[in-house]
Amino acid sequence: MTPDEKTPPTGHRRAAADSRAAADTALLEAFGGVRGMVDTTVPGLVFVLLYTIKRDIHLAAIAALGLTVLLGLARLVRKETLKHAFSGVFGVAFGAIFAMMSGDAKNFYLPGMLYTLGLAIAYILSAIFRFPLIGVLLGPMLKENLSWRTRNPGRFRAYTRSTWAWGLILLAKSAVLFPLYWWGDATQLGWVKVALGIPPFLLCVYLTWIFLAKAPPPIDVIAEMEAEEKAERERERSKAEADKIADPLLSEWTGQIVSETRTESADRQPPPRH
């Protein structure tokens, strides 16, 4: 085997590196990154801290909600994406309302817990029905859309494994939190929920990164469509140029035939009678 056969061409290595870098960026962007973890974890930490100290549900709920709004405004000022901020605001708002209306601080965490459980079930069902949500989420970001389902079996397997990882880890998180919601007190539930906020998320992202790093690169269907459109335009341009060249030749050839036909007709006419 020659050295060229052992080592892939520089262009292929660069394309693979670019594809992996794009996948890493898309992965962090899809799940909010470090800023998303802060937005979803700190308000809960503020709530449980204030409730532990003051034992005042209203004070803790309003403080957590106010902090969430401030984090969303900070994103708006920096012109960052607001989808994670909006989800955090709605989650904290619902939790604050439930807690203040019921008088039970544990209800502050209930909307987030139900969301986590529903997400875990959705991940698991999508993997069972061979339509893994991680692929649906990351596919458009990596410009492969749903091509991995039919054209890239290696990535299909990676997305399926990643989806199973997310579903099972979130289900395990729910299995820890719901018993505390039913039989524990609000302080215990709050501190455990804060402790389980970031580590499971990081584990899910890490496993997804591992599975995708070992998978084949994504098929850039957007580039394929653009290349096909460019090729179609080139074919039309070539045809138009060929038609421009052919038209004068056809006219000249037609005129020559007409001229020859007239000459032959004139030769065939009988001489005039005197």
Salt bridges, closest charged atoms under 4 A:
ASP39 OD1 - ARG35 NE 3.62
ASP39 OD2 - ARG75 NE 2.58
GLU80 OE1 - ARG35 NH1 3.25
GLU80 OE1 - ARG75 NH1 3.83
GLU144 OE1 - ARG155 NE 3.09
GLU224 OE2 - ARG151 NH2 2.83
GLU228 OE2 - ARG235 NH2 3.33
GLU232 OE1 - ARG235 NH2 2.48
GLU234 OE1 - ARG237 NH2 2.63
GLU241 OE2 - ARG237 NH1 2.86
ASP243 OD2 - LYS239 NZ 3.35
